[in-house]
Amino acid sequence: GYSHWHLGPALGYTSADDVLDVRFFCSNLYHSRVMHFKTADTHVRRVAVSGSHEGGNLPTSWTSRWTALAGHTAYLPGSATSASNNGAFFDLPFYGNGGYWSISSRSTYCDDFGRPDSSSHQVWVRLPAPPTFSPTTISPTMHPTTSPTTSSPTNYPTTSSPTNHPTTSSPTDHPTTSSPTAGELRDQPLKDNWFRKREMARRDAFPQVYSWFRKQAKNNSEGKDAVSNDAEQASQ
């Protein structure tokens, strides 16, 4: 089985610079030699991306710039004398001196020839490490803390308490004036003509009530005189 026979733009790869090197491995049931090497040749890396030789495959693309890896005992690729421009990495990309690399539908060869369906082949690519993005912690710009300056308020001249004006003495208590009797209303000249008319109207409208009030006022007056006389005799 296989995953991809080339990288291609669909996987995000477009040039040989997208690949560091290509690794090849194969083994065969009919001999003990193992082919295990890698190469950084530009043409080989380009084929890994595009899937085509584009007429530029040469034996030197395989015999130069290759490095044997662990377990490599095969003659190829160092013994390669020929190279085919067919089928990228599966149809005789390199061969010579009786040994072939082939994984085509016609034959599968691993450093030999003439014994099909007896080998295992693997092709790997090494890609550049993806860029590492370390999260940069941007410290926020520290603005100067503006603490409100608490200046003491301007000392304005203290306002003196208002001048104590002379206290107004309470008005002199005038003697209480008792309601005038009907006779007093008749005899006493009144300055207020309206008040005089009102009192006369009340007297004419309610003569009995007015007469009762007059008697009460007279009795009160006589009672006060009697009380005052008793007080004088007691003091003597």
C-alpha positions in Angstrom: 0.0 0.0 0.0 0.9 3.7 -0.2 -0.2 7.1 1.0 0.9 9.5 -1.7 3.1 8.9 -4.8 4.1 12.6 -4.6 3.4 15.6 -2.5 2.0 18.2 -4.9 0.3 21.6 -4.4 -2.8 19.8 -3.0 -0.7 19.1 0.1 0.8 22.6 0.1 4.2 21.8 -1.5 5.3 23.4 -4.7 9.1 23.3 -5.1 12.2 21.3 -4.2 12.9 23.7 -1.4 9.9 22.3 0.5 11.8 19.0 1.0 15.1 18.4 2.8 15.8 15.0 1.5 14.2 11.7 0.2 14.8 8.3 1.8 14.6 5.0 -0.1 14.2 1.5 1.3 13.7 -1.9 -0.2 14.3 -5.6 0.6 13.9 -8.8 -1.4 13.0 -12.4 -0.6 15.5 -13.8 -3.0 18.7 -12.2 -1.5 19.8 -10.6 1.7 20.9 -7.3 0.5 19.0 -4.2 1.8 18.8 -0.9 0.0 18.5 1.9 2.5 19.8 5.4 1.6 18.8 9.1 1.4 19.6 11.8 -1.1 19.3 15.6 -1.1 19.8 15.9 -4.9 17.7 18.8 -6.2 16.2 16.7 -9.1 15.1 13.9 -6.7 13.6 16.4 -4.3 11.7 18.0 -7.2 10.3 14.7 -8.3 9.0 14.1 -4.8 7.0 17.3 -5.1 5.8 17.2 -8.7 5.7 13.4 -9.4 7.5 13.9 -12.8 11.1 13.8 -14.0 10.3 16.4 -16.6 13.1 15.1 -18.8 15.9 15.8 -16.3 16.6 12.4 -14.7 20.2 11.4 -15.0 22.3 8.6 -13.3 24.3 11.3 -11.5 21.2 12.4 -9.8 21.4 9.1 -7.9 25.1 8.4 -7.7 26.0 11.8 -6.1 24.8 13.3 -2.9 23.5 10.1 -1.5 24.1 8.8 2.0 23.9 5.1 3.2 21.7 4.6 6.2 21.5 1.8 8.8 21.5 -1.7 7.2 22.4 -0.6 3.7 24.2 -3.5 1.8 22.8 -3.1 -1.8 24.9 -2.1 -4.8 22.5 0.6 -5.9 22.3 3.5 -6.1 26.1 3.8 -6.3 26.3 1.3 -9.2 23.6 3.0 -11.3 24.6 3.7 -14.9 21.1 4.5 -16.3 18.0 6.5 -15.4 14.5 6.5 -16.9 12.2 9.5 -17.2 9.1 7.4 -16.8 6.9 7.2 -13.8 8.7 9.2 -11.1 10.0 6.8 -8.4 8.3 3.6 -9.4 9.3 2.7 -13.1 13.1 2.2 -13.1 14.2 5.7 -11.9 17.8 4.3 -11.5 19.4 0.9 -12.5 22.6 -0.6 -13.8 25.1 -3.5 -13.4 22.3 -6.0 -13.1 20.4 -4.2 -10.4 17.1 -2.4 -10.6 14.7 -0.3 -8.5 11.2 -0.9 -9.8 7.7 -0.9 -8.3 5.8 -0.7 -11.5 2.8 -2.9 -12.4 5.1 -5.0 -14.6 7.8 -5.8 -12.1 9.1 -5.1 -8.6 12.9 -5.2 -8.3 15.2 -4.4 -5.4 18.9 -4.4 -6.4 18.2 -7.4 -8.8 16.3 -8.3 -11.9 13.9 -10.9 -13.2 12.1 -11.9 -10.0 8.8 -10.0 -9.8 6.4 -9.7 -6.8 9.1 -10.5 -4.3 10.2 -7.2 -2.8 9.0 -4.4 -0.4 9.6 -0.8 -1.3 9.3 2.4 0.8 9.9 6.1 -0.1 10.0 8.8 2.6 10.5 12.5 2.5 11.9 14.7 5.3 10.3 18.1 5.5 11.6 21.2 7.2 10.4 21.6 10.8 7.5 23.9 11.0 8.2 27.3 12.5 7.7 27.4 16.1 5.6 30.2 17.4 6.2 31.0 21.0 3.4 33.1 22.3 4.8 36.5 22.9 3.4 38.1 26.0 3.0 41.7 25.3 3.0 43.5 28.5 0.5 46.3 28.4 1.8 49.8 28.3 1.9 51.1 31.8 0.5 54.5 31.7 1.5 56.7 34.6 -1.1 56.4 37.3 -2.7 59.7 37.7 -3.6 60.1 41.3 -5.8 63.1 41.8 -3.8 65.6 43.8 -5.9 66.6 46.8 -4.9 70.1 47.3 -6.4 71.8 50.3 -9.0 74.3 49.2 -8.0 77.9 49.1 -8.5 79.4 52.5 -11.0 82.0 51.9 -11.5 84.7 54.5 -13.6 83.3 57.2 -17.0 85.0 57.2 -17.6 86.5 60.5 -20.9 86.0 62.1 -23.4 88.6 61.2 -23.5 91.6 63.4 -25.9 91.1 66.2 -28.6 93.5 65.7 -30.3 94.8 68.8 -32.9 92.3 69.7 -36.4 93.7 69.2 -38.1 93.5 72.5 -41.4 91.9 72.6 -44.2 94.5 72.1 -45.5 96.0 75.3 -48.4 94.1 76.5 -51.4 96.4 76.0 -54.2 96.0 78.5 -56.8 93.7 77.2 -59.9 95.6 76.1 -63.1 94.0 77.0 -65.9 94.1 74.5 -67.8 97.4 74.9 -71.4 97.3 76.1 -74.2 98.6 74.0 -74.3 101.8 76.0 -70.5 102.3 75.5 -71.0 101.7 71.8 -73.6 104.4 71.8 -71.7 106.9 73.9 -68.0 106.2 73.0 -66.9 107.8 69.8 -65.4 105.0 67.6 -62.7 105.8 65.1 -63.6 102.8 63.0 -67.0 103.6 61.5 -67.3 100.1 59.9 -66.8 98.4 63.3 -69.4 100.6 64.8 -71.9 99.7 62.2 -71.2 96.0 62.5 -71.8 96.1 66.3 -74.9 98.1 66.0 -76.2 95.6 63.4 -75.5 92.7 65.8 -77.4 94.5 68.6 -80.4 95.2 66.5 -80.5 91.7 65.0 -80.0 89.9 68.3 -81.3 92.2 71.1 -81.8 89.4 73.6 -78.4 87.9 73.0 -76.8 91.3 73.2 -78.7 92.0 76.4 -77.4 88.7 77.9 -73.9 89.6 77.0 -74.3 93.0 78.6 -75.6 91.5 81.8 -72.7 89.0 81.9 -70.2 91.8 81.4 -71.8 93.8 84.2 -71.8 90.8 86.6 -68.2 90.1 85.8 -67.3 93.6 86.5 -69.1 93.7 89.8 -67.5 90.3 90.8 -64.0 91.7 90.1 -64.8 94.8 92.3 -66.0 92.5 95.2 -62.8 90.4 94.9 -60.6 93.4 94.9 -62.4 94.9 98.0 -62.0 91.6 99.9 -58.3 91.6 99.1 -57.8 95.1 100.3 -59.6 94.4 103.6 -57.5 91.3 104.1 -54.3 93.2 103.6 -55.4 95.8 106.2 
